[in-house]
Amino acid sequence: MRSSTFLPRVAALLPLMLLAHSPLAAQRTTVPVRIGVVDSRKLLQDMPGRAQAESQFALEMANARVLVHTATDSMKAALEELSRTEADLRPHQREAAMLLMRSRELALEDMVTQLNLITGRRLEELQAPLIERVRIAVKAVRARERLAMVFDVATMDGVVDWADELDITTLVLEELRRVNGAATKRP
C-alpha cells in the first residue's frame, strides 16, 4: 500500500475514530452502521447500454484512424516525390521543399494530437451517461438496503478486504437491468 494514499485516508478517518471513542459516544446507544461495497469495473462491464457505447466509440476511432492513415500516406508520397526530384533542385528550392515537408510533418503531428484529445473527450461523453446510471442505481440500492455508505473497490486503494455479504455489485447490476428494462418497455 502506498503511504501517499494511506495517510490522507487515515487522517480523514481520525476525527470519526476519536468521536467513536469519546465519553459522549459511550453514553449514546449504539446504532449499527451498514456499509456496502461495489465494483464499478464489473458494473460497467456488464451493464445494459455499454455495448452500444463501445460500438459507437469503435466506429468513431475507426474514422479517426482512417484520417491519420490518409494523412500519413499523403506525407509519405510527398517525401518520396521530394527524394526523386531533390537532385534536380537548386539549393534554395531544396531548402524550401524541406521546410515545407517539416511543416507538413508538424501539421500531421498536431492533427494526431488533436484527434487524441477529441477521442478522449468523446469517450468521456459516451461513458458519462453510463456512469451516471451506475451512480443512480448504487444510490437506489443503498437506500433500499439501508446502507450508510458504499465504497467502490475499483477506485479505492485503501480497501484491502471486506466480507462477501457487503458486496452489493450484483444488486446494483440488477437495479440497472430493472431500470433499463422499464425504460425499454415504455411506449
Backbone torsions as a table, in degrees:
resi	resn	phi	psi	omega
1	MET	NA	135.2	-179.6
2	ARG	-77.5	131.8	-179.8
3	SER	-69.0	-24.3	-179.7
4	SER	-66.8	-27.5	177.6
5	THR	-97.9	-25.1	-177.7
6	PHE	-72.4	-47.8	-175.8
7	LEU	-60.6	-44.9	178.1
8	PRO	-61.6	-34.4	179.7
9	ARG	-69.4	-41.5	177.6
10	VAL	-63.8	-41.8	179.2
11	ALA	-63.1	-36.9	179.0
12	ALA	-69.9	-31.7	-179.4
13	LEU	-85.6	-16.4	-176.8
14	LEU	-55.2	-47.5	178.3
15	PRO	-59.6	-36.8	178.6
16	LEU	-67.0	-39.9	179.5
17	MET	-67.1	-40.5	178.3
18	LEU	-64.9	-41.6	179.0
19	LEU	-63.1	-39.6	-178.9
20	ALA	-66.3	-27.5	-178.3
21	HIS	-103.9	11.9	-180.0
22	SER	-79.5	160.2	178.0
23	PRO	-59.7	-33.0	178.8
24	LEU	-65.1	-37.0	-179.8
25	ALA	-65.9	-33.6	-179.9
26	ALA	-68.2	-28.4	-178.9
27	GLN	-78.9	-25.1	-178.7
28	ARG	-81.1	156.3	174.9
29	THR	-75.9	148.7	-178.6
30	THR	-82.6	127.1	176.8
31	VAL	-110.2	122.2	-179.2
32	PRO	-66.4	136.1	178.5
33	VAL	-104.3	123.9	179.8
34	ARG	-101.1	132.6	-178.0
35	ILE	-124.5	142.6	176.0
36	GLY	-122.4	156.9	174.0
37	VAL	-123.7	150.1	179.4
38	VAL	-139.8	150.5	176.9
39	ASP	-113.2	100.2	-175.7
40	SER	-64.6	-25.1	176.8
41	ARG	-61.8	-44.5	179.2
42	LYS	-66.7	-40.9	-179.5
43	LEU	-62.3	-48.8	-178.8
44	LEU	-66.0	-30.3	179.8
45	GLN	-71.1	-37.5	-172.4
46	ASP	-105.6	-2.4	-172.2
47	MET	-76.4	151.5	175.4
48	PRO	-63.0	140.7	177.6
49	GLY	95.9	-16.9	-178.2
50	ARG	-65.3	-43.4	-177.2
51	ALA	-61.3	-40.0	179.1
52	GLN	-65.0	-41.9	179.3
53	ALA	-64.9	-42.0	178.7
54	GLU	-64.5	-40.4	179.4
55	SER	-63.3	-44.3	178.5
56	GLN	-61.4	-44.7	-179.7
57	PHE	-66.0	-40.7	179.1
58	ALA	-61.4	-40.0	178.1
59	LEU	-64.0	-44.9	179.7
60	GLU	-65.7	-36.8	177.2
61	MET	-66.9	-38.7	178.2
62	ALA	-62.0	-41.3	177.3
63	ASN	-63.3	-40.2	178.7
64	ALA	-65.8	-40.9	178.2
65	ARG	-62.9	-37.5	177.7
66	VAL	-63.0	-43.2	178.1
67	LEU	-59.3	-47.0	-179.0
68	VAL	-65.1	-42.2	-179.9
69	HIS	-62.4	-43.9	179.2
70	THR	-62.7	-45.1	-179.9
71	ALA	-66.1	-38.4	178.8
72	THR	-66.4	-42.7	177.6
73	ASP	-62.3	-40.6	178.6
74	SER	-63.2	-41.2	178.9
75	MET	-64.5	-43.6	179.1
76	LYS	-62.4	-42.4	179.4
77	ALA	-62.3	-40.8	179.3
78	ALA	-66.1	-39.8	178.2
79	LEU	-66.4	-39.7	177.3
80	GLU	-63.7	-42.2	178.4
81	GLU	-62.6	-42.5	178.9
82	LEU	-63.3	-41.6	-178.6
83	SER	-67.1	-31.3	177.7
84	ARG	-71.6	-37.4	-173.9
85	THR	-100.8	-4.5	-174.2
86	GLU	-58.6	-38.4	-177.9
87	ALA	-65.3	-27.9	-178.4
88	ASP	-86.3	-7.6	-176.1
89	LEU	-85.8	149.1	172.9
90	ARG	-75.4	160.6	-177.3
91	PRO	-54.4	-44.5	-178.2
92	HIS	-70.6	-31.0	176.1
93	GLN	-69.3	-40.5	178.6
94	ARG	-62.7	-44.2	179.8
95	GLU	-63.0	-43.2	178.6
96	ALA	-63.7	-40.4	179.2
97	ALA	-66.0	-39.8	178.6
98	MET	-66.1	-40.4	177.0
99	LEU	-63.8	-39.6	177.5
100	LEU	-62.9	-43.1	178.6
101	MET	-63.1	-41.6	179.5
102	ARG	-64.4	-40.3	179.7
103	SER	-67.2	-37.0	176.8
104	ARG	-66.3	-38.5	178.1
105	GLU	-63.8	-43.6	178.0
106	LEU	-64.4	-39.1	178.1
107	ALA	-64.0	-39.2	177.3
108	LEU	-64.3	-45.1	177.7
109	GLU	-60.4	-42.1	178.4
110	ASP	-63.4	-41.2	178.7
111	MET	-61.5	-43.1	179.2
112	VAL	-63.6	-43.4	178.3
113	THR	-60.9	-45.6	179.6
114	GLN	-64.3	-41.4	177.9
115	LEU	-63.8	-37.8	176.7
116	ASN	-62.9	-41.9	177.7
117	LEU	-64.4	-45.5	-178.7
118	ILE	-63.3	-45.2	-179.1
119	THR	-68.3	-33.9	175.7
120	GLY	-63.0	-44.8	177.3
121	ARG	-64.5	-39.0	-179.7
122	ARG	-65.5	-39.2	176.7
123	LEU	-60.9	-44.1	177.2
124	GLU	-61.3	-41.8	178.6
125	GLU	-62.3	-40.7	-179.8
126	LEU	-72.7	-31.9	-179.7
127	GLN	-80.8	-26.9	-174.5
128	ALA	-55.1	-47.6	179.1
129	PRO	-65.1	-33.8	177.8
130	LEU	-65.9	-45.1	179.8
131	ILE	-64.3	-39.2	178.2
132	GLU	-64.3	-40.8	177.8
133	ARG	-63.9	-38.3	176.3
134	VAL	-62.9	-45.3	-179.3
135	ARG	-59.8	-43.7	-180.0
136	ILE	-65.6	-41.9	179.4
137	ALA	-65.9	-40.9	177.4
138	VAL	-61.6	-43.3	179.6
139	LYS	-62.4	-41.6	179.6
140	ALA	-65.0	-44.2	179.4
141	VAL	-67.2	-40.4	178.4
142	ARG	-58.7	-45.1	-179.7
143	ALA	-67.5	-44.7	-178.5
144	ARG	-64.6	-37.7	-178.4
145	GLU	-88.4	-1.2	179.6
146	ARG	56.6	50.2	177.5
147	LEU	-94.2	143.7	178.5
148	ALA	-76.2	-36.0	179.7
149	MET	-158.4	161.6	178.5
150	VAL	-130.8	130.4	176.0
151	PHE	-101.7	140.6	174.4
152	ASP	-97.8	108.1	-177.0
153	VAL	-70.3	-14.5	177.8
154	ALA	-74.4	-23.9	-175.4
155	THR	-113.5	-1.9	-177.1
156	MET	-113.2	120.3	175.9
157	ASP	-76.5	-22.4	-173.9
158	GLY	-77.4	-20.5	179.7
159	VAL	-82.7	116.0	-178.1
160	VAL	-108.8	-21.7	-179.8
161	ASP	-161.6	150.9	177.7
162	TRP	-156.2	159.0	176.7
163	ALA	-73.8	140.0	-178.0
164	ASP	-56.6	-33.1	-177.9
165	GLU	-69.4	-12.4	175.7
166	LEU	-80.7	-18.2	-176.1
167	ASP	-74.5	112.8	-179.0
168	ILE	-106.1	15.6	-178.9
169	THR	-54.2	-45.6	-179.3
170	THR	-63.2	-40.8	179.0
171	LEU	-63.5	-41.1	179.8
172	VAL	-67.8	-40.7	177.5
173	LEU	-62.8	-40.5	176.0
174	GLU	-62.6	-39.6	177.7
175	GLU	-63.9	-43.3	177.7
176	LEU	-60.4	-42.8	-179.5
177	ARG	-69.8	-37.2	178.7
178	ARG	-63.6	-47.8	-179.8
179	VAL	-65.1	-41.8	178.9
180	ASN	-65.2	-39.7	178.0
181	GLY	-64.4	-41.0	178.8
182	ALA	-66.7	-35.9	-179.1
183	ALA	-70.8	-35.4	-178.5
184	THR	-79.2	-19.9	179.4
185	LYS	-82.9	-16.8	-179.3
186	ARG	-67.3	139.5	179.0
187	PRO	-72.1	NA	NA
